[in-house]
Amino acid sequence: MVVGKSVPEDRENRYFGCVPTVDDRPKRRIFEILRGQGLRMNQDLVFLTDGGDNLQVLVDGFSPCTEHYLDWFRAT
């Protein structure tokens, strides 16, 4: 399961989720959720992950300004 929280500057936070092994197109679903929340092309995106390669592949390409950070709290 992939869960996330969108933290836009101009409105309240929103949460989303999907199950990549069940969803036919999980990458598209996450992209559409973010786009529906106001994602713009070339917008800075930051993903805080547990370091799993599958998640990086899932969100790669949403924006050329995407950064991935490892959640060290989870890793320890």
N, CA, C and O atoms as a CHARMM CRD file, in Angstrom:
* protein
*
  304
    1    1 MET  N      0.84200  -1.16600   0.00000 PROA 1      0.00000
    2    1 MET  CA     0.00000   0.00000   0.00000 PROA 1      0.00000
    3    1 MET  C      0.89200   1.23500   0.00000 PROA 1      0.00000
    4    1 MET  O      1.91100   1.28000   0.68800 PROA 1      0.00000
    5    2 VAL  N      0.50400   2.20800  -0.76000 PROA 2      0.00000
    6    2 VAL  CA     1.19000   3.49600  -0.81300 PROA 2      0.00000
    7    2 VAL  C      0.22200   4.54500  -0.28600 PROA 2      0.00000
    8    2 VAL  O     -0.89100   4.68100  -0.79500 PROA 2      0.00000
    9    3 VAL  N      0.63900   5.27400   0.71800 PROA 3      0.00000
   10    3 VAL  CA    -0.16600   6.37000   1.23700 PROA 3      0.00000
   11    3 VAL  C      0.67800   7.62800   1.19900 PROA 3      0.00000
   12    3 VAL  O      1.90400   7.57000   1.30200 PROA 3      0.00000
   13    4 GLY  N      0.03000   8.74100   1.05400 PROA 4      0.00000
   14    4 GLY  CA     0.76600   9.99000   0.96600 PROA 4      0.00000
   15    4 GLY  C     -0.04100  11.15100   1.50200 PROA 4      0.00000
   16    4 GLY  O     -1.23900  11.05100   1.76400 PROA 4      0.00000
   17    5 LYS  N      0.65500  12.23900   1.65100 PROA 5      0.00000
   18    5 LYS  CA     0.04000  13.48200   2.11900 PROA 5      0.00000
   19    5 LYS  C      0.55200  14.59600   1.22700 PROA 5      0.00000
   20    5 LYS  O      1.75900  14.80300   1.10000 PROA 5      0.00000
   21    6 SER  N     -0.36300  15.30000   0.62200 PROA 6      0.00000
   22    6 SER  CA    -0.03700  16.45200  -0.20200 PROA 6      0.00000
   23    6 SER  C     -0.10500  17.68900   0.69200 PROA 6      0.00000
   24    6 SER  O     -1.09400  17.90900   1.39100 PROA 6      0.00000
   25    7 VAL  N      0.96800  18.49600   0.66100 PROA 7      0.00000
   26    7 VAL  CA     1.05300  19.66100   1.53900 PROA 7      0.00000
   27    7 VAL  C      1.18900  20.92000   0.67200 PROA 7      0.00000
   28    7 VAL  O      2.28700  21.46200   0.55100 PROA 7      0.00000
   29    8 PRO  N      0.10100  21.38700   0.07500 PROA 8      0.00000
   30    8 PRO  CA     0.17000  22.60300  -0.73400 PROA 8      0.00000
   31    8 PRO  C      0.32300  23.84500   0.13500 PROA 8      0.00000
   32    8 PRO  O     -0.09100  23.86100   1.29400 PROA 8      0.00000
   33    9 GLU  N      0.91400  24.86700  -0.43000 PROA 9      0.00000
   34    9 GLU  CA     1.15100  26.10700   0.32000 PROA 9      0.00000
   35    9 GLU  C     -0.12900  26.91500   0.51500 PROA 9      0.00000
   36    9 GLU  O     -0.25000  27.65500   1.49100 PROA 9      0.00000
   37   10 ASP  N     -1.07900  26.78100  -0.40100 PROA 10     0.00000
   38   10 ASP  CA    -2.23200  27.67900  -0.40000 PROA 10     0.00000
   39   10 ASP  C     -3.54700  27.05100   0.05500 PROA 10     0.00000
   40   10 ASP  O     -4.59800  27.68200  -0.06400 PROA 10     0.00000
   41   11 ARG  N     -3.51100  25.81900   0.57600 PROA 11     0.00000
   42   11 ARG  CA    -4.72900  25.19300   1.08500 PROA 11     0.00000
   43   11 ARG  C     -4.36500  24.09700   2.07600 PROA 11     0.00000
   44   11 ARG  O     -3.18900  23.85000   2.34400 PROA 11     0.00000
   45   12 GLU  N     -5.38900  23.44300   2.61500 PROA 12     0.00000
   46   12 GLU  CA    -5.14500  22.41700   3.62300 PROA 12     0.00000
   47   12 GLU  C     -4.51000  21.16800   3.01500 PROA 12     0.00000
   48   12 GLU  O     -4.62900  20.91200   1.81700 PROA 12     0.00000
   49   13 ASN  N     -3.83700  20.40300   3.86000 PROA 13     0.00000
   50   13 ASN  CA    -3.22400  19.14200   3.43700 PROA 13     0.00000
   51   13 ASN  C     -4.30200  18.16000   2.98700 PROA 13     0.00000
   52   13 ASN  O     -5.44000  18.20000   3.45500 PROA 13     0.00000
   53   14 ARG  N     -3.91900  17.28700   2.07500 PROA 14     0.00000
   54   14 ARG  CA    -4.82300  16.23300   1.60600 PROA 14     0.00000
   55   14 ARG  C     -4.06900  14.91700   1.60200 PROA 14     0.00000
   56   14 ARG  O     -2.85600  14.88300   1.39300 PROA 14     0.00000
   57   15 TYR  N     -4.79100  13.84600   1.83500 PROA 15     0.00000
   58   15 TYR  CA    -4.20100  12.52200   1.91200 PROA 15     0.00000
   59   15 TYR  C     -4.69600  11.66800   0.74700 PROA 15     0.00000
   60   15 TYR  O     -5.79000  11.88400   0.22700 PROA 15     0.00000
   61   16 PHE  N     -3.88000  10.69800   0.34600 PROA 16     0.00000
   62   16 PHE  CA    -4.27500   9.80500  -0.73600 PROA 16     0.00000
   63   16 PHE  C     -3.61200   8.45100  -0.53000 PROA 16     0.00000
   64   16 PHE  O     -2.69600   8.31500   0.28200 PROA 16     0.00000
   65   17 GLY  N     -4.07400   7.46100  -1.26200 PROA 17     0.00000
   66   17 GLY  CA    -3.48500   6.13900  -1.16000 PROA 17     0.00000
   67   17 GLY  C     -3.90100   5.24700  -2.31000 PROA 17     0.00000
   68   17 GLY  O     -4.89100   5.51300  -2.99200 PROA 17     0.00000
   69   18 CYS  N     -3.14100   4.18700  -2.52000 PROA 18     0.00000
   70   18 CYS  CA    -3.47500   3.17300  -3.51300 PROA 18     0.00000
   71   18 CYS  C     -2.71100   1.89300  -3.18500 PROA 18     0.00000
   72   18 CYS  O     -1.76000   1.89800  -2.40500 PROA 18     0.00000
   73   19 VAL  N     -3.14900   0.81000  -3.79400 PROA 19     0.00000
   74   19 VAL  CA    -2.49600  -0.49000  -3.62100 PROA 19     0.00000
   75   19 VAL  C     -1.93300  -0.88800  -4.98000 PROA 19     0.00000
   76   19 VAL  O     -2.67500  -1.35900  -5.84200 PROA 19     0.00000
   77   20 PRO  N     -0.61200  -0.70300  -5.18200 PROA 20     0.00000
   78   20 PRO  CA    -0.01400  -0.94900  -6.50300 PROA 20     0.00000
   79   20 PRO  C     -0.20700  -2.37000  -7.03100 PROA 20     0.00000
   80   20 PRO  O     -0.27600  -2.56100  -8.24500 PROA 20     0.00000
   81   21 THR  N     -0.29500  -3.36100  -6.16200 PROA 21     0.00000
   82   21 THR  CA    -0.46100  -4.73600  -6.64400 PROA 21     0.00000
   83   21 THR  C     -1.89700  -5.02500  -7.07600 PROA 21     0.00000
   84   21 THR  O     -2.14700  -6.02100  -7.75400 PROA 21     0.00000
   85   22 VAL  N     -2.83200  -4.17400  -6.69600 PROA 22     0.00000
   86   22 VAL  CA    -4.23400  -4.35600  -7.06300 PROA 22     0.00000
   87   22 VAL  C     -4.64000  -3.37700  -8.16000 PROA 22     0.00000
   88   22 VAL  O     -5.38700  -3.74000  -9.06800 PROA 22     0.00000
   89   23 ASP  N     -4.16000  -2.15600  -8.08200 PROA 23     0.00000
   90   23 ASP  CA    -4.50700  -1.11000  -9.04400 PROA 23     0.00000
   91   23 ASP  C     -3.85200  -1.40500 -10.38800 PROA 23     0.00000
   92   23 ASP  O     -2.67300  -1.75400 -10.44400 PROA 23     0.00000
   93   24 ASP  N     -4.61900  -1.26400 -11.47200 PROA 24     0.00000
   94   24 ASP  CA    -4.08600  -1.49500 -12.81700 PROA 24     0.00000
   95   24 ASP  C     -3.02400  -0.47200 -13.20300 PROA 24     0.00000
   96   24 ASP  O     -2.04400  -0.80700 -13.86800 PROA 24     0.00000
   97   25 ARG  N     -3.22000   0.76600 -12.78600 PROA 25     0.00000
   98   25 ARG  CA    -2.31500   1.84900 -13.16300 PROA 25     0.00000
   99   25 ARG  C     -2.02100   2.74300 -11.95300 PROA 25     0.00000
  100   25 ARG  O     -2.50300   3.87400 -11.89100 PROA 25     0.00000
  101   26 PRO  N     -1.23500   2.24500 -10.99300 PROA 26     0.00000
  102   26 PRO  CA    -1.00600   3.02800  -9.76200 PROA 26     0.00000
  103   26 PRO  C     -0.26600   4.33500 -10.01100 PROA 26     0.00000
  104   26 PRO  O     -0.56200   5.33700  -9.36100 PROA 26     0.00000
  105   27 LYS  N      0.68700   4.35000 -10.93400 PROA 27     0.00000
  106   27 LYS  CA     1.42500   5.58200 -11.21400 PROA 27     0.00000
  107   27 LYS  C      0.47100   6.64900 -11.75000 PROA 27     0.00000
  108   27 LYS  O      0.54600   7.81000 -11.34600 PROA 27     0.00000
  109   28 ARG  N     -0.40900   6.26500 -12.64200 PROA 28     0.00000
  110   28 ARG  CA    -1.38300   7.19800 -13.21400 PROA 28     0.00000
  111   28 ARG  C     -2.34700   7.69900 -12.14300 PROA 28     0.00000
  112   28 ARG  O     -2.70000   8.87800 -12.12100 PROA 28     0.00000
  113   29 ARG  N     -2.77500   6.78900 -11.24600 PROA 29     0.00000
  114   29 ARG  CA    -3.70000   7.17800 -10.18000 PROA 29     0.00000
  115   29 ARG  C     -3.05800   8.24000  -9.27500 PROA 29     0.00000
  116   29 ARG  O     -3.69700   9.24700  -8.96800 PROA 29     0.00000
  117   30 ILE  N     -1.82100   8.03500  -8.85100 PROA 30     0.00000
  118   30 ILE  CA    -1.15300   8.99900  -7.98400 PROA 30     0.00000
  119   30 ILE  C     -0.96300  10.33100  -8.71100 PROA 30     0.00000
  120   30 ILE  O     -1.16600  11.39500  -8.12700 PROA 30     0.00000
  121   31 PHE  N     -0.57100  10.26900  -9.99200 PROA 31     0.00000
  122   31 PHE  CA    -0.40300  11.49200 -10.77300 PROA 31     0.00000
  123   31 PHE  C     -1.71700  12.26500 -10.86500 PROA 31     0.00000
  124   31 PHE  O     -1.72700  13.48300 -10.68500 PROA 31     0.00000
  125   32 GLU  N     -2.81700  11.58200 -11.14200 PROA 32     0.00000
  126   32 GLU  CA    -4.12500  12.24300 -11.26600 PROA 32     0.00000
  127   32 GLU  C     -4.57100  12.84000  -9.93500 PROA 32     0.00000
  128   32 GLU  O     -5.17600  13.91200  -9.90900 PROA 32     0.00000
  129   33 ILE  N     -4.28100  12.16000  -8.84200 PROA 33     0.00000
  130   33 ILE  CA    -4.61900  12.70800  -7.52300 PROA 33     0.00000
  131   33 ILE  C     -3.85700  14.00500  -7.28700 PROA 33     0.00000
  132   33 ILE  O     -4.44100  15.00400  -6.86700 PROA 33     0.00000
  133   34 LEU  N     -2.55300  13.99200  -7.55600 PROA 34     0.00000
  134   34 LEU  CA    -1.74400  15.20200  -7.36100 PROA 34     0.00000
  135   34 LEU  C     -2.15600  16.31500  -8.32400 PROA 34     0.00000
  136   34 LEU  O     -2.19800  17.48500  -7.94600 PROA 34     0.00000
  137   35 ARG  N     -2.45500  15.94800  -9.55200 PROA 35     0.00000
  138   35 ARG  CA    -2.90300  16.95700 -10.52800 PROA 35     0.00000
  139   35 ARG  C     -4.23500  17.56500 -10.10100 PROA 35     0.00000
  140   35 ARG  O     -4.45300  18.76700 -10.25100 PROA 35     0.00000
  141   36 GLY  N     -5.11700  16.73500  -9.57100 PROA 36     0.00000
  142   36 GLY  CA    -6.39400  17.23400  -9.07100 PROA 36     0.00000
  143   36 GLY  C     -6.23900  18.15800  -7.87500 PROA 36     0.00000
  144   36 GLY  O     -7.13500  18.94500  -7.56900 PROA 36     0.00000
  145   37 GLN  N     -5.10500  18.06100  -7.20200 PROA 37     0.00000
  146   37 GLN  CA    -4.82900  18.92000  -6.05400 PROA 37     0.00000
  147   37 GLN  C     -4.01800  20.15000  -6.46200 PROA 37     0.00000
  148   37 GLN  O     -3.56000  20.90700  -5.60700 PROA 37     0.00000
  149   38 GLY  N     -3.84300  20.34700  -7.77200 PROA 38     0.00000
  150   38 GLY  CA    -3.19700  21.57100  -8.23600 PROA 38     0.00000
  151   38 GLY  C     -1.75900  21.41900  -8.69300 PROA 38     0.00000
  152   38 GLY  O     -1.07000  22.42600  -8.85400 PROA 38     0.00000
  153   39 LEU  N     -1.27500  20.19400  -8.90900 PROA 39     0.00000
  154   39 LEU  CA     0.09500  19.99700  -9.39200 PROA 39     0.00000
  155   39 LEU  C      0.30400  20.72000 -10.71900 PROA 39     0.00000
  156   39 LEU  O     -0.49200  20.57700 -11.64700 PROA 39     0.00000
  157   40 ARG  N      1.38100  21.49500 -10.79800 PROA 40     0.00000
  158   40 ARG  CA     1.71400  22.22100 -12.03000 PROA 40     0.00000
  159   40 ARG  C      2.97800  21.61900 -12.62600 PROA 40     0.00000
  160   40 ARG  O      3.79600  21.03900 -11.91200 PROA 40     0.00000
  161   41 MET  N      3.13000  21.76000 -13.91900 PROA 41     0.00000
  162   41 MET  CA     4.34200  21.28500 -14.58200 PROA 41     0.00000
  163   41 MET  C      5.53400  22.05900 -14.02700 PROA 41     0.00000
  164   41 MET  O      5.42600  23.25400 -13.75200 PROA 41     0.00000
  165   42 ASN  N      6.65400  21.39300 -13.86400 PROA 42     0.00000
  166   42 ASN  CA     7.88900  21.96900 -13.33400 PROA 42     0.00000
  167   42 ASN  C      7.76600  22.45300 -11.88500 PROA 42     0.00000
  168   42 ASN  O      8.57500  23.26000 -11.42800 PROA 42     0.00000
  169   43 GLN  N      6.76800  21.96400 -11.17900 PROA 43     0.00000
  170   43 GLN  CA     6.61900  22.31700  -9.77200 PROA 43     0.00000
  171   43 GLN  C      7.58800  21.47300  -8.94800 PROA 43     0.00000
  172   43 GLN  O      7.82100  20.30400  -9.25500 PROA 43     0.00000
  173   44 ASP  N      8.14200  22.06900  -7.91300 PROA 44     0.00000
  174   44 ASP  CA     8.99500  21.31100  -7.00200 PROA 44     0.00000
  175   44 ASP  C      8.15100  20.27700  -6.26600 PROA 44     0.00000
  176   44 ASP  O      7.10500  20.60300  -5.70300 PROA 44     0.00000
  177   45 LEU  N      8.61100  19.03700  -6.27400 PROA 45     0.00000
  178   45 LEU  CA     7.96200  17.96300  -5.52700 PROA 45     0.00000
  179   45 LEU  C      8.99500  17.30400  -4.63500 PROA 45     0.00000
  180   45 LEU  O     10.12000  17.04600  -5.06400 PROA 45     0.00000
  181   46 VAL  N      8.62000  17.03300  -3.40400 PROA 46     0.00000
  182   46 VAL  CA     9.50300  16.34700  -2.47100 PROA 46     0.00000
  183   46 VAL  C      8.76500  15.11200  -1.97200 PROA 46     0.00000
  184   46 VAL  O      7.63400  15.20200  -1.49600 PROA 46     0.00000
  185   47 PHE  N      9.41700  13.96000  -2.08500 PROA 47     0.00000
  186   47 PHE  CA     8.85500  12.70900  -1.60300 PROA 47     0.00000
  187   47 PHE  C      9.72000  12.20400  -0.46800 PROA 47     0.00000
  188   47 PHE  O     10.92900  12.03800  -0.62600 PROA 47     0.00000
  189   48 LEU  N      9.10200  11.96100   0.67700 PROA 48     0.00000
  190   48 LEU  CA     9.76700  11.37500   1.83100 PROA 48     0.00000
  191   48 LEU  C      9.37300   9.90500   1.83800 PROA 48     0.00000
  192   48 LEU  O      8.19800   9.58100   2.01500 PROA 48     0.00000
  193   49 THR  N     10.34900   9.00500   1.64700 PROA 49     0.00000
  194   49 THR  CA    10.04300   7.59000   1.48000 PROA 49     0.00000
  195   49 THR  C     10.84900   6.72900   2.44500 PROA 49     0.00000
  196   49 THR  O     11.73500   7.21000   3.15100 PROA 49     0.00000
  197   50 ASP  N     10.51700   5.45300   2.45200 PROA 50     0.00000
  198   50 ASP  CA    11.27600   4.50200   3.25600 PROA 50     0.00000
  199   50 ASP  C     12.46800   3.95200   2.48500 PROA 50     0.00000
  200   50 ASP  O     13.15300   3.05100   2.96900 PROA 50     0.00000
  201   51 GLY  N     12.72000   4.47600   1.30400 PROA 51     0.00000
  202   51 GLY  CA    13.87700   4.07400   0.51900 PROA 51     0.00000
  203   51 GLY  C     13.61500   2.95000  -0.46100 PROA 51     0.00000
  204   51 GLY  O     14.52400   2.54000  -1.18300 PROA 51     0.00000
  205   52 GLY  N     12.39700   2.44500  -0.50400 PROA 52     0.00000
  206   52 GLY  CA    12.08000   1.35500  -1.41900 PROA 52     0.00000
  207   52 GLY  C     12.17900   1.79000  -2.87100 PROA 52     0.00000
  208   52 GLY  O     11.63500   2.82600  -3.25100 PROA 52     0.00000
  209   53 ASP  N     12.87000   1.00300  -3.68100 PROA 53     0.00000
  210   53 ASP  CA    13.01700   1.32200  -5.10500 PROA 53     0.00000
  211   53 ASP  C     11.67600   1.35400  -5.82600 PROA 53     0.00000
  212   53 ASP  O     11.48600   2.13400  -6.76000 PROA 53     0.00000
  213   54 ASN  N     10.75300   0.51200  -5.39500 PROA 54     0.00000
  214   54 ASN  CA     9.45900   0.46300  -6.07300 PROA 54     0.00000
  215   54 ASN  C      8.69900   1.77900  -5.94500 PROA 54     0.00000
  216   54 ASN  O      7.96300   2.15000  -6.85900 PROA 54     0.00000
  217   55 LEU  N      8.85900   2.48600  -4.84000 PROA 55     0.00000
  218   55 LEU  CA     8.18100   3.76400  -4.69100 PROA 55     0.00000
  219   55 LEU  C      8.83100   4.83600  -5.54500 PROA 55     0.00000
  220   55 LEU  O      8.13400   5.66800  -6.12700 PROA 55     0.00000
  221   56 GLN  N     10.15600   4.83300  -5.63100 PROA 56     0.00000
  222   56 GLN  CA    10.82700   5.81600  -6.48700 PROA 56     0.00000
  223   56 GLN  C     10.41000   5.64200  -7.93900 PROA 56     0.00000
  224   56 GLN  O     10.19600   6.62800  -8.64400 PROA 56     0.00000
  225   57 VAL  N     10.29300   4.41300  -8.38900 PROA 57     0.00000
  226   57 VAL  CA     9.85500   4.14600  -9.75900 PROA 57     0.00000
  227   57 VAL  C      8.41300   4.61800  -9.94900 PROA 57     0.00000
  228   57 VAL  O      8.05500   5.13000 -11.01000 PROA 57     0.00000
  229   58 LEU  N      7.59900   4.44600  -8.92800 PROA 58     0.00000
  230   58 LEU  CA     6.18500   4.79600  -9.00900 PROA 58     0.00000
  231   58 LEU  C      5.97100   6.30100  -9.16500 PROA 58     0.00000
  232   58 LEU  O      5.03800   6.70900  -9.85700 PROA 58     0.00000
  233   59 VAL  N      6.79700   7.13000  -8.55100 PROA 59     0.00000
  234   59 VAL  CA     6.59900   8.57900  -8.59900 PROA 59     0.00000
  235   59 VAL  C      7.60600   9.29300  -9.49600 PROA 59     0.00000
  236   59 VAL  O      7.55800  10.51600  -9.62300 PROA 59     0.00000
  237   60 ASP  N      8.50500   8.55500 -10.11000 PROA 60     0.00000
  238   60 ASP  CA     9.51000   9.15700 -10.98200 PROA 60     0.00000
  239   60 ASP  C      8.86400   9.73400 -12.23700 PROA 60     0.00000
  240   60 ASP  O      8.01600   9.09000 -12.85600 PROA 60     0.00000
  241   61 GLY  N      9.25800  10.93200 -12.60700 PROA 61     0.00000
  242   61 GLY  CA     8.77500  11.54200 -13.83300 PROA 61     0.00000
  243   61 GLY  C      7.59500  12.47600 -13.67700 PROA 61     0.00000
  244   61 GLY  O      7.13000  13.03700 -14.66900 PROA 61     0.00000
  245   62 PHE  N      7.08900  12.66600 -12.45700 PROA 62     0.00000
  246   62 PHE  CA     5.97100  13.58600 -12.25500 PROA 62     0.00000
  247   62 PHE  C      6.37800  15.02000 -12.52900 PROA 62     0.00000
  248   62 PHE  O      5.57500  15.81500 -13.01900 PROA 62     0.00000
  249   63 SER  N      7.60500  15.35100 -12.21900 PROA 63     0.00000
  250   63 SER  CA     8.12100  16.70200 -12.41100 PROA 63     0.00000
  251   63 SER  C      9.63900  16.61000 -12.49800 PROA 63     0.00000
  252   63 SER  O     10.24700  15.79500 -11.80300 PROA 63     0.00000
  253   64 PRO  N     10.26700  17.43700 -13.34800 PROA 64     0.00000
  254   64 PRO  CA    11.72700  17.42300 -13.40700 PROA 64     0.00000
  255   64 PRO  C     12.36100  17.95700 -12.11800 PROA 64     0.00000
  256   64 PRO  O     13.56300  17.80500 -11.90100 PROA 64     0.00000
  257   65 CYS  N     11.55800  18.57200 -11.28400 PROA 65     0.00000
  258   65 CYS  CA    12.05200  19.14700 -10.03200 PROA 65     0.00000
  259   65 CYS  C     11.68500  18.26800  -8.84100 PROA 65     0.00000
  260   65 CYS  O     11.34900  18.78200  -7.77400 PROA 65     0.00000
  261   66 THR  N     11.74500  16.95300  -9.01100 PROA 66     0.00000
  262   66 THR  CA    11.37900  16.01400  -7.96500 PROA 66     0.00000
  263   66 THR  C     12.59400  15.62500  -7.13600 PROA 66     0.00000
  264   66 THR  O     13.66000  15.33000  -7.67600 PROA 66     0.00000
  265   67 GLU  N     12.42200  15.62900  -5.82300 PROA 67     0.00000
  266   67 GLU  CA    13.47900  15.20100  -4.91200 PROA 67     0.00000
  267   67 GLU  C     12.93700  14.07000  -4.04500 PROA 67     0.00000
  268   67 GLU  O     11.76500  14.06600  -3.66800 PROA 67     0.00000
  269   68 HSD  N     13.80900  13.11200  -3.73400 PROA 68     0.00000
  270   68 HSD  CA    13.45000  12.00000  -2.85700 PROA 68     0.00000
  271   68 HSD  C     14.34400  12.05800  -1.62400 PROA 68     0.00000
  272   68 HSD  O     15.56100  12.21000  -1.72900 PROA 68     0.00000
  273   69 TYR  N     13.72900  11.93500  -0.47100 PROA 69     0.00000
  274   69 TYR  CA    14.47000  11.90700   0.78100 PROA 69     0.00000
  275   69 TYR  C     14.12000  10.63900   1.54000 PROA 69     0.00000
  276   69 TYR  O     12.97000  10.19900   1.53800 PROA 69     0.00000
  277   70 LEU  N     15.11100  10.06100   2.18200 PROA 70     0.00000
  278   70 LEU  CA    14.92800   8.86700   2.98100 PROA 70     0.00000
  279   70 LEU  C     14.45100   9.27600   4.37300 PROA 70     0.00000
  280   70 LEU  O     15.02600  10.16200   5.00500 PROA 70     0.00000
  281   71 ASP  N     13.40400   8.62200   4.83300 PROA 71     0.00000
  282   71 ASP  CA    12.88100   8.83800   6.17500 PROA 71     0.00000
  283   71 ASP  C     13.73300   8.04800   7.15100 PROA 71     0.00000
  284   71 ASP  O     13.47900   6.86700   7.38400 PROA 71     0.00000
  285   72 TRP  N     14.74000   8.68800   7.72200 PROA 72     0.00000
  286   72 TRP  CA    15.68500   8.00700   8.61000 PROA 72     0.00000
  287   72 TRP  C     15.02800   7.49100   9.87100 PROA 72     0.00000
  288   72 TRP  O     15.50900   6.51800  10.45300 PROA 72     0.00000
  289   73 PHE  N     13.95300   8.10300  10.31000 PROA 73     0.00000
  290   73 PHE  CA    13.23600   7.62200  11.47800 PROA 73     0.00000
  291   73 PHE  C     12.76600   6.19700  11.24300 PROA 73     0.00000
  292   73 PHE  O     12.89800   5.34200  12.11900 PROA 73     0.00000
  293   74 ARG  N     12.21800   5.94000  10.06200 PROA 74     0.00000
  294   74 ARG  CA    11.76000   4.58900   9.69600 PROA 74     0.00000
  295   74 ARG  C     12.93100   3.62600   9.55800 PROA 74     0.00000
  296   74 ARG  O     12.83400   2.46200   9.94800 PROA 74     0.00000
  297   75 ALA  N     14.02800   4.10800   9.00700 PROA 75     0.00000
  298   75 ALA  CA    15.17800   3.23700   8.75900 PROA 75     0.00000
  299   75 ALA  C     15.84500   2.75900  10.03600 PROA 75     0.00000
  300   75 ALA  O     16.43900   1.68000  10.06700 PROA 75     0.00000
  301   76 THR  N     15.74800   3.56500  11.09700 PROA 76     0.00000
  302   76 THR  CA    16.37600   3.17200  12.35300 PROA 76     0.00000
  303   76 THR  C     15.41700   2.33000  13.13200 PROA 76     0.00000
  304   76 THR  O     15.74000   1.88400  14.23300 PROA 76     0.00000
